[in-house]
Amino acid sequence: MRELLQYEYSRTLKQIADFLEVSAANVNPNITGLALNSHQVTQGDLFVALQGTHTHGITFLEEAIKSGAIAILTDHSGYEYLIKSPHSATPCLGTRDVRGALGPLASWFYGTPSHNLRLYGITGTNGKTTVSYLLEHIWRENRRDTGLMGTVEVKVGADRYPSSRTTLEAPELQALLATYSERHIQNVVMEVSSHSLALHRVDGSRFATVAFTNLTQDHLDFHGDMDSYFKAKKRLFTLSFAENAIINIDNEWGHRLYQEASIPALDLSLTNRKASWHLVEQFPFSSYGMQLTVRGPNGVLLDVRTPLVGEYNIANAIMAIALAVDSGIDPLAAAAALSNAQGAPGRLERVEHPDGVSVLVDYAHSPDAVERVISAVKSNTSGRIIGILGCGGDRDSSKRPLMGKALAEGCDIAIFTSDNPRSESAAEIIEQMQPSRFGNVEVEIDRRKAIERGLSIALKGDVLLILGKGHESGQEIKGVVHPFNDRDVAQELIGKNK
């Protein structure tokens, strides 16, 4: 994201050493950027080398030096590697916890940009992306310049860039926040992942308000258990990051967070009418979408109409309104803006079908998300539900049978297929989804053929759900990312069968 910066940032190596409170090097060059990834190094950078999941960043020293790195920040292991390398004379700063130091360092290097913004952070297993897009939509409808950072893309005003991960690494993140500050884009919403909190990527960022949507099983390959997953999320709800919060308490973890958060919080609920923001009445679904009555603090009562469907999108819509009101938008204007909100790409995104079949693409990739999506469409269709789903490789394997169960039990016909198998066998992943347990399950490993099969059996009035990848534009198999977008593939196959 540094390429978006308008101005040059420069600190001497001694200034950086003083900030980190570590010993300075013998020379004092001007540092013009920070880079954690050797592929992103440019001339004049401080290359930050830390221990990764599989290897230490210092092993990419040669590439970093060739690309223009003029100094190194690393730990003891990195220093030992450096002094034995041909680049032992390269100026080096050392600290025990490089990752813990990097967020605050990057923020300081780029002028603490989050302090100049109205920055909103949203965390939770599901709903982060949709709430972010809805909040950004409300801001835009009310003529505010906006920024968005998340799973699908990065938006800087009207400009859009593909996203590499849900929450950027600290140097990229702070450079992007500096870009917003430079361009006087005051209203910025960011998805904050549990990984980014556990790995200190967002340290050094200051949020106006932070929000919690829910917590359900996911990422246990990284966190180990649900309590550790929760504690990673909980870090965001401290004075280190924000002074205010809005928390959905309908999930047991949200209720716990509301009790334990160390900053003032408003609660949000679809069932508890004592919550600060709550659902008063939900009218029957129509071809338009949903109509709701919502109550907020200080006697606010709102009629909300939105094209979105599904109970979980009721919570998402209320959360977006609550955050918009928190940012200074008039409550009536916030509610009115949702009347033409389309949500996020790859979230119950419709693919046009000429024969009356509802084809929907969704990112659902956890057991709870699969259940929620199926529940959302069940209440709005009289036809069959045909579901297509795979599970990602090299990720939490314990959720695979739960996802398979959710699809098979929720759909009239379920098709198990590949997702991003990565280094694993797609066939073995599908076997772990346990298709043999259910009588309504078909298996088609090839995802394109699975979508083709779903389209071939879908009749007028049916719903075809293509789940798991949503907005993604590639499928990773054995280290190679092949171009693949569920929406595009479905459109192409529908066109061929016209």
Buried (B, 14 or more C-beta within 10 A) or exposed (E): BBEBBEEEBEBBBBBBBEBBEBEBBEEBBEBBBBBBBBEBBEEBBBBBBBBEEEEBBBBBBEBBBEBBBBBBBBBEEBBEBBEEBEBEEBBBBBBEEBBBBBBBBBBBBBBBBBEBBBBBBBBBBBBBBBBBBBBBBBBBBBEBBBBBBBBBBBBBBEEEBEBEBBBBBBBBBBBBBBBBBBBEBBBBBBBBBBBBBBBBBBBBBBBBBBBBBBBBBBBBEBBEEBEBBBBBBBBBBBEBBBEBBBBBBBBEBBBBBBEEBEBEBBBBBBEBEEBBBBBEEBEEBEEEBBBBEBBBEEEBEBBBBBBBBBBBBBBBBBBBBBBBBBBEBEBEBBBBBBEEBBBBBBBBBEBEBEEEBBBBBBBBBBBBBBBBBBEBBBEBBEBBBBBBBBBBBEBBBEBBBBBBBBBBBBBEBBBBBBBBBBEBEBEEBBBBBBBEEBEBBBBBBEBBEBBBBBBEEBEEEBBBBBBBBBBBBEBBBEEEEEEBBBBEBBBBBBEEEE
